Amino acid sequence: MSKPTATPLAGSCRCGKISFTANSFTPYPYQICHCSICTKASGSFAINIMAISATLKVKGEEYLKVFNYNKAELGKPEDLSPHSRYFCGECGSHLYAINSSYPENFYPVASCIDTPLPVVPVSEQYHIMTVSKPKHIALPTGVTPANVFPGYPSGGGIAEWHQQRGRYGTYVVPSNPSPAPAFKVVFLRHGESIWNKENRFTGWTDVDLSKKGLEEAKLAGETLKKEGFEFDVAFTSVLKRAIRTLWISLEELGQMYLPVEHSWRLNERHYGALQGLNKKETAEKHGDDQVLIWRRSYNVPPPSLEEEDPRYPGNQPQYAKMSKSVMPRAECLKDAVDRVLPFWHDSIAPAIRAGKRVIVAAHGNSLRALVKYLDNVSEEEIVGLNIPTAIPLVYEFDENLKPIRHYYLADEEKVSAATHAVASQGTADAVSSE
């Protein structure tokens, strides 16, 4: 007998703000629950499977809502059940359950699993908790009477059902090496700015492109045209280096008429009191290690600005209508992630789902924030990710807006050299910056 192999699963809510992955030895969706919670929350019933808790990874945890029923409803002591059910607080999707009494596993709802699951014949399905099933909800034709249970079935749970039928750790997801993408999105980091050339911390300072940056933006547009890209809508920041990169690229495409949505949420990370300082001089003064922490630590911001400082966003016209409650004095990458993702969910993703061909022209850190979310990159790994200037980055998505693959529209040697140049910034020997 071969060793059981866990099946990798991926799931998501309807609106796409929450997605999760996990491994499972027990992915056959045989157990159909008719309890009152599943009936009300999932539209007549929910199909339970089981996965390994230690492998659960969730994106969009901030949107999760948790429900625990009160045991008093069932005539038991008045306290909350250890069985916690997790929902999307935005679209209401019933995602999974976690029982603190059995912490080694959790229970995804099969309807929220995007990975193809095996089909269980009606005759092998279990219908449980039917005492709560509304009379107007009929069981499927062909259900085995012995497999219908008013409460929970005796004689074993999900693992035992799989083991008894030789299905524990045996399912292999059908291969589909090259699924056709439903959507393509182009992400474009702005070309070299004047302060990039002068090796200064830039952040929200509104500097323009250098001569090299203008050439890079033109080449990006030429490349997109050569590769046959056309767009319906564009998104960019309120900083001219990204705006001008977009304009020049669209001019090369003959699409300067496109509607463009500007948002401060796509701005570069705010470098606080470092903005305008020369990176080499700052590294010589404070040391390469300290500058590296300010630039690349996920959750350590640089020194903050005072409100009286002319560099504070509240003293600049672009942000006159912006609430002070969200106006940064300095940001770490985590802060950038937190303010970029709402714009993705509320503006960019809906446009993509509507079938719009989208281009996003932004900045190194705002794009890293999106890549972290889209590819579920860890906090430790994202700080080492570098996005080169003005080389179009194409993401291909399935119909659920899950990334299939991504690639740059340039040869590997060019991408490697540009990425290395970004990675070496901010040291005492550096010659350019964000």
Salt bridges, closest charged atoms under 4 A:
GLU90 OE1 - LYS17 NZ 3.40
GLU124 OE1 - ARG165 NE 3.96
GLU124 OE1 - ARG167 NH1 2.73
GLU198 OE1 - ARG200 NE 3.05
ASP208 OD1 - ARG244 NE 2.78
GLU222 OE2 - LYS218 NZ 2.55
GLU230 OE1 - ARG357 NH1 3.47
ASP232 OD1 - ARG357 NH2 2.89
GLU307 OE1 - LYS324 NZ 3.26
GLU307 OE2 - ARG329 NH2 2.86
ASP309 OD2 - ARG311 NH2 2.86
GLU331 OE1 - ARG339 NH2 2.77
ASP338 OD2 - LYS334 NZ 3.12
ASP346 OD1 - LYS17 NZ 3.41
ASP375 OD2 - HIS406 ND1 3.58
GLU396 OE2 - LYS184 NZ 3.82
GLU396 OE1 - ARG405 NE 2.99
GLU434 OE1 - LYS279 NZ 2.21
GLU434 OE2 - ARG295 NH2 2.89
